[in-house]
Amino acid sequence: MANSSATPAGWRCDVAPQADDASRYAAEALLKKPFVSEAGLGYEAHGRALPGWTAERAGGALPLRAALFDVGGTLIAPNPDIGVMLVRTAAGEGVAVDSARAREAQARAYALYDRALAVEGDFWCDQGRAEGLWLSMYELMCDHVELGHLRDVIPARMYATYLRPDAWRVLDGAFECLQALRDRGVRLGVVSNWAVTLPNLLEGLGLARFFDVVVASAAVGACKPDPVIFQRALDALDTRASETVHVGDSWEADAMGARAAGLRTVLVGGAAASVGEAGASLGDIVCVPALAQAARVLQA
């Protein structure tokens, strides 16, 4: 784990260098119980506060001029999830689907997504391939609940529904975090693995007004963690990576992608557990449980 002297300009990590095993243990413990103090955001383990992971600005660091945001899992979430959507869509066809079976179908669909991500992680670069994967997931769900005879109907309707803003909810703290940054004059952008319809979705959810640029992977032919997609946003915002932070919920796509592009990262939510497992040098990555804490980190 890096100390402050090895940390990229802008964020400070005061955790002293330790043996690899000790560093891994400290990282895992650090990320389990968050707390916010006057110094910023830190983490607590075994009843004591661990040093570092505050949001203090290092002396002489470049100011924060811009912030990039992931969308799914960071700013918004499906409402309802795809299991419930399957039940509702089937009901519209006059067919009752057991909720427990629908949850099983949802788990199978996301397992298919994870396999596709591992095998051909760049499918988000192409609108047709991304759409095809989601339709395949919904078809798999239909098969699991014995609705194979509606494979030509339900998947298409589910996909079309999730293009609409009313099938999504803005996560707690999103509006407040974005507004606080805008009030400080920070330029904001979106960098997301998403379809070309993303700008319309953000508009419908009331989020588009915060952003100076929206970069969707399917629109530019590059997807996270490829640093190219981050650079597209930096160029559009006319800012440097050293003056910009990325906020997201994925260790691989967001934290590692941003790092490859030279950006600092605020990692939101459950991805913090993955950081502990990775045992990486985290001087340029700050982990927070939710966007409310992200706002505090970014305002430090």
VEXKE-12665 format. One line per field, with one value per residue (C-alpha): residue number from 0; residue in three letters; x, y, z. Coordinates in Angstrom, 1 decimal. Example, Ala and Ser with C-alpha at 12.3 -4.5 7.8 and 13.67 -1.06 7.14 Angstrom:
2
num = 0,1
residu = ALA,SER
c1 = 12.3,13.7
c2 = -4.5,-1.1
c3 = 7.8,7.1
end
This chain:
300
num = 0,1,2,3,4,5,6,7,8,9,10,11,12,13,14,15,16,17,18,19,20,21,22,23,24,25,26,27,28,29,30,31,32,33,34,35,36,37,38,39,40,41,42,43,44,45,46,47,48,49,50,51,52,53,54,55,56,57,58,59,60,61,62,63,64,65,66,67,68,69,70,71,72,73,74,75,76,77,78,79,80,81,82,83,84,85,86,87,88,89,90,91,92,93,94,95,96,97,98,99,100,101,102,103,104,105,106,107,108,109,110,111,112,113,114,115,116,117,118,119,120,121,122,123,124,125,126,127,128,129,130,131,132,133,134,135,136,137,138,139,140,141,142,143,144,145,146,147,148,149,150,151,152,153,154,155,156,157,158,159,160,161,162,163,164,165,166,167,168,169,170,171,172,173,174,175,176,177,178,179,180,181,182,183,184,185,186,187,188,189,190,191,192,193,194,195,196,197,198,199,200,201,202,203,204,205,206,207,208,209,210,211,212,213,214,215,216,217,218,219,220,221,222,223,224,225,226,227,228,229,230,231,232,233,234,235,236,237,238,239,240,241,242,243,244,245,246,247,248,249,250,251,252,253,254,255,256,257,258,259,260,261,262,263,264,265,266,267,268,269,270,271,272,273,274,275,276,277,278,279,280,281,282,283,284,285,286,287,288,289,290,291,292,293,294,295,296,297,298,299
residu = MET,ALA,ASN,SER,SER,ALA,THR,PRO,ALA,GLY,TRP,ARG,CYS,ASP,VAL,ALA,PRO,GLN,ALA,ASP,ASP,ALA,SER,ARG,TYR,ALA,ALA,GLU,ALA,LEU,LEU,LYS,LYS,PRO,PHE,VAL,SER,GLU,ALA,GLY,LEU,GLY,TYR,GLU,ALA,HIS,GLY,ARG,ALA,LEU,PRO,GLY,TRP,THR,ALA,GLU,ARG,ALA,GLY,GLY,ALA,LEU,PRO,LEU,ARG,ALA,ALA,LEU,PHE,ASP,VAL,GLY,GLY,THR,LEU,ILE,ALA,PRO,ASN,PRO,ASP,ILE,GLY,VAL,MET,LEU,VAL,ARG,THR,ALA,ALA,GLY,GLU,GLY,VAL,ALA,VAL,ASP,SER,ALA,ARG,ALA,ARG,GLU,ALA,GLN,ALA,ARG,ALA,TYR,ALA,LEU,TYR,ASP,ARG,ALA,LEU,ALA,VAL,GLU,GLY,ASP,PHE,TRP,CYS,ASP,GLN,GLY,ARG,ALA,GLU,GLY,LEU,TRP,LEU,SER,MET,TYR,GLU,LEU,MET,CYS,ASP,HIS,VAL,GLU,LEU,GLY,HIS,LEU,ARG,ASP,VAL,ILE,PRO,ALA,ARG,MET,TYR,ALA,THR,TYR,LEU,ARG,PRO,ASP,ALA,TRP,ARG,VAL,LEU,ASP,GLY,ALA,PHE,GLU,CYS,LEU,GLN,ALA,LEU,ARG,ASP,ARG,GLY,VAL,ARG,LEU,GLY,VAL,VAL,SER,ASN,TRP,ALA,VAL,THR,LEU,PRO,ASN,LEU,LEU,GLU,GLY,LEU,GLY,LEU,ALA,ARG,PHE,PHE,ASP,VAL,VAL,VAL,ALA,SER,ALA,ALA,VAL,GLY,ALA,CYS,LYS,PRO,ASP,PRO,VAL,ILE,PHE,GLN,ARG,ALA,LEU,ASP,ALA,LEU,ASP,THR,ARG,ALA,SER,GLU,THR,VAL,HIS,VAL,GLY,ASP,SER,TRP,GLU,ALA,ASP,ALA,MET,GLY,ALA,ARG,ALA,ALA,GLY,LEU,ARG,THR,VAL,LEU,VAL,GLY,GLY,ALA,ALA,ALA,SER,VAL,GLY,GLU,ALA,GLY,ALA,SER,LEU,GLY,ASP,ILE,VAL,CYS,VAL,PRO,ALA,LEU,ALA,GLN,ALA,ALA,ARG,VAL,LEU,GLN,ALA
c1 = 0.0,1.5,2.4,1.8,5.1,4.1,0.6,-0.3,-0.8,-4.1,-5.0,-3.1,-2.8,-1.0,-0.9,2.7,4.5,4.0,4.7,2.5,0.4,-0.1,-1.0,-3.6,-5.1,-5.1,-6.9,-9.5,-10.2,-10.1,-12.9,-15.4,-16.7,-16.8,-16.9,-16.7,-14.7,-13.8,-10.7,-12.8,-13.7,-11.9,-12.5,-12.5,-11.6,-11.6,-12.9,-10.0,-9.6,-7.0,-4.9,-5.3,-8.2,-9.1,-10.2,-7.5,-5.8,-2.1,-0.1,0.5,-1.9,-3.6,-7.2,-10.2,-11.5,-13.6,-15.4,-16.5,-19.3,-20.3,-24.1,-25.5,-25.0,-23.4,-26.1,-29.1,-30.5,-33.2,-36.6,-37.8,-35.0,-35.2,-36.8,-39.8,-39.9,-40.3,-43.2,-44.9,-44.3,-45.6,-48.7,-49.4,-49.5,-51.9,-49.3,-48.5,-44.9,-43.8,-41.6,-39.1,-38.6,-38.2,-35.4,-33.7,-34.1,-32.6,-29.5,-29.0,-29.3,-26.7,-24.4,-24.7,-23.8,-20.7,-19.5,-19.9,-18.0,-15.2,-15.0,-15.8,-15.7,-15.8,-19.4,-20.4,-18.5,-21.1,-24.8,-25.9,-23.8,-24.9,-28.6,-28.1,-26.7,-29.6,-32.1,-30.3,-30.4,-34.2,-34.7,-32.8,-35.1,-38.1,-36.8,-36.2,-39.8,-41.1,-42.2,-40.3,-43.4,-43.1,-39.4,-40.3,-42.5,-41.3,-37.5,-38.2,-40.8,-38.4,-35.6,-37.9,-39.1,-35.6,-35.0,-37.6,-36.8,-39.7,-37.9,-35.0,-34.5,-31.9,-29.9,-29.9,-27.4,-26.9,-28.7,-27.1,-23.6,-23.8,-25.3,-22.6,-19.9,-21.7,-21.9,-18.2,-17.6,-16.5,-17.2,-19.0,-19.1,-20.4,-18.3,-20.5,-20.7,-24.1,-26.2,-26.5,-29.8,-28.0,-28.4,-32.2,-32.4,-30.4,-32.7,-35.8,-34.4,-33.5,-29.7,-28.7,-28.7,-25.7,-23.3,-21.2,-20.6,-22.0,-19.8,-21.6,-19.5,-21.7,-21.6,-17.8,-16.8,-14.7,-15.7,-14.3,-11.7,-10.1,-8.5,-9.6,-13.2,-12.0,-9.7,-12.8,-14.4,-11.3,-10.9,-14.5,-14.2,-10.8,-9.3,-6.3,-6.4,-4.4,-7.2,-10.0,-11.6,-13.8,-16.7,-17.9,-18.9,-16.8,-13.2,-12.3,-14.2,-14.0,-11.1,-8.6,-9.9,-9.5,-6.1,-5.0,-6.1,-4.3,-7.3,-8.0,-11.1,-13.8,-15.2,-18.8,-20.6,-19.9,-16.8,-14.9,-14.8,-13.0,-10.4,-9.5,-9.2,-7.0,-4.6,-3.4,-1.7,-4.7,-3.2,-5.2,-8.4,-10.8,-13.6,-16.9,-20.2,-22.5,-22.7,-23.4,-19.8,-18.5,-19.7,-17.7,-14.6,-14.8,-15.4,-12.4
c2 = 0.0,3.3,6.1,9.8,10.3,7.7,9.0,10.8,14.5,15.5,12.7,11.8,8.3,8.2,4.4,3.5,0.9,-2.6,-6.2,-7.4,-9.7,-6.9,-4.4,-6.8,-7.4,-3.6,-2.9,-5.6,-4.4,-0.7,-1.2,-2.9,-0.1,3.5,6.6,10.3,12.6,16.2,15.2,13.6,10.0,7.1,3.5,1.7,-1.8,-3.6,-0.5,1.8,4.3,3.5,6.2,7.5,7.5,10.9,13.3,15.9,17.7,17.2,20.4,22.0,19.6,20.7,21.9,19.7,21.2,18.4,15.2,12.3,10.0,6.4,6.0,2.5,1.6,5.1,7.6,5.4,1.9,-0.1,0.3,-2.4,-5.0,-7.3,-10.1,-8.0,-6.6,-10.2,-10.8,-7.6,-8.1,-11.6,-10.5,-8.1,-11.2,-12.8,-15.2,-15.4,-15.9,-17.0,-14.3,-16.8,-18.3,-14.8,-14.1,-17.3,-16.2,-12.8,-14.5,-16.7,-13.6,-11.7,-14.7,-14.7,-11.0,-11.7,-14.5,-12.2,-9.5,-11.9,-13.4,-10.3,-7.3,-4.8,-5.6,-2.2,-0.6,-1.7,-0.8,-4.0,-6.3,-4.7,-4.9,-8.5,-9.5,-7.9,-9.7,-13.0,-12.4,-11.8,-14.9,-17.0,-15.7,-16.6,-20.1,-20.5,-19.7,-21.8,-18.9,-20.0,-19.5,-15.7,-15.4,-13.2,-10.9,-10.5,-9.8,-7.0,-5.4,-5.6,-4.0,-1.3,-0.6,0.0,2.6,4.8,7.0,5.6,2.2,3.8,5.6,8.2,7.0,8.8,11.6,11.9,15.3,16.7,15.6,16.9,20.2,20.7,20.2,22.6,25.2,25.0,25.5,22.0,20.8,17.5,14.7,11.2,8.2,5.2,1.8,2.4,2.5,5.5,6.4,7.5,11.2,10.9,8.7,11.3,14.0,12.2,11.6,15.2,14.6,15.9,19.5,18.8,17.6,19.4,16.2,12.7,10.0,6.7,3.7,2.6,6.1,6.4,2.8,2.6,1.3,1.2,0.2,1.4,4.8,6.1,6.6,8.7,10.8,11.6,13.1,15.0,16.4,17.5,19.2,20.8,19.5,17.4,14.0,15.4,17.9,15.4,12.7,9.8,8.5,5.0,1.6,-0.9,-1.8,-3.0,-0.6,2.5,2.4,0.5,2.3,5.7,4.8,3.8,7.2,9.0,10.0,9.7,7.7,7.8,4.2,4.0,1.2,-2.6,-2.4,-1.5,-5.2,-5.9,-3.3,-5.2,-8.4,-6.8,-5.6,-2.9,0.4,2.6,6.1,7.4,5.6,6.6,4.2,5.4,3.6,6.0,9.2,11.3,10.5,11.0,14.5,15.1,13.6,15.7,18.9,18.4
c3 = 0.0,-1.0,1.4,0.7,-1.1,-3.8,-4.2,-7.5,-7.0,-5.6,-3.1,0.0,1.6,4.9,5.3,6.0,3.8,5.1,4.1,1.3,3.6,6.2,3.5,2.1,5.6,6.3,3.0,3.6,7.1,6.0,3.6,5.9,8.2,6.8,8.9,8.2,10.4,10.3,8.4,5.7,4.9,6.5,7.5,10.8,11.8,15.1,16.8,15.9,13.1,10.5,9.0,5.5,3.0,4.1,1.4,2.3,-0.6,-0.8,-0.5,-3.9,-5.7,-8.8,-8.3,-9.2,-12.5,-13.7,-12.6,-14.7,-13.7,-14.5,-14.8,-14.0,-10.4,-9.7,-10.5,-11.5,-11.0,-12.8,-11.2,-11.1,-11.5,-14.4,-12.4,-11.4,-15.0,-16.3,-14.0,-15.0,-18.7,-18.6,-16.7,-19.6,-21.8,-19.5,-17.9,-14.2,-13.3,-9.9,-8.2,-6.9,-10.3,-11.7,-9.2,-10.3,-13.9,-13.1,-11.5,-14.6,-16.8,-14.9,-14.9,-18.7,-18.7,-16.5,-18.8,-21.9,-20.1,-19.4,-22.9,-25.1,-22.7,-25.6,-26.6,-25.2,-28.0,-30.5,-30.3,-32.0,-29.9,-26.6,-27.6,-28.7,-25.3,-23.4,-25.6,-25.1,-21.3,-21.5,-23.7,-21.2,-18.5,-20.5,-21.0,-17.2,-16.4,-19.2,-21.4,-24.5,-26.6,-25.8,-26.6,-29.6,-27.5,-23.9,-24.5,-27.0,-24.7,-21.7,-23.7,-25.0,-21.4,-20.1,-22.8,-20.9,-17.9,-15.9,-15.7,-13.8,-10.5,-9.6,-6.6,-3.3,-3.2,-6.9,-7.4,-4.3,-5.3,-8.8,-7.7,-5.1,-7.8,-10.3,-7.6,-7.2,-10.9,-11.5,-15.1,-15.2,-17.8,-18.2,-19.2,-19.4,-21.1,-22.5,-25.6,-27.9,-26.2,-22.9,-23.5,-23.8,-20.7,-18.7,-20.0,-18.9,-15.4,-14.9,-14.9,-18.3,-17.1,-14.9,-17.6,-20.1,-22.1,-22.2,-23.7,-24.3,-25.3,-28.2,-29.6,-29.7,-30.4,-27.2,-23.8,-20.2,-19.1,-22.4,-21.5,-25.0,-23.8,-20.8,-23.1,-25.3,-22.3,-21.2,-24.7,-24.8,-21.4,-22.3,-19.1,-18.1,-16.4,-13.5,-12.8,-13.1,-10.9,-12.1,-9.9,-10.6,-9.0,-10.9,-9.9,-13.4,-15.6,-13.5,-11.1,-13.4,-16.5,-14.9,-13.6,-17.1,-18.3,-15.5,-13.4,-9.7,-8.8,-6.2,-6.1,-4.8,-3.2,-3.2,-5.4,-2.2,-1.4,-4.6,-3.8,-0.6,-2.5,-5.1,-2.5,-5.0,-4.3,-3.7,-3.4,-6.4,-5.4,-2.6,-1.6,-0.3,0.5,-1.3,-3.3,-0.2,1.0,-2.5,-2.4,0.8,-0.7,-3.8,-1.8,0.5
end
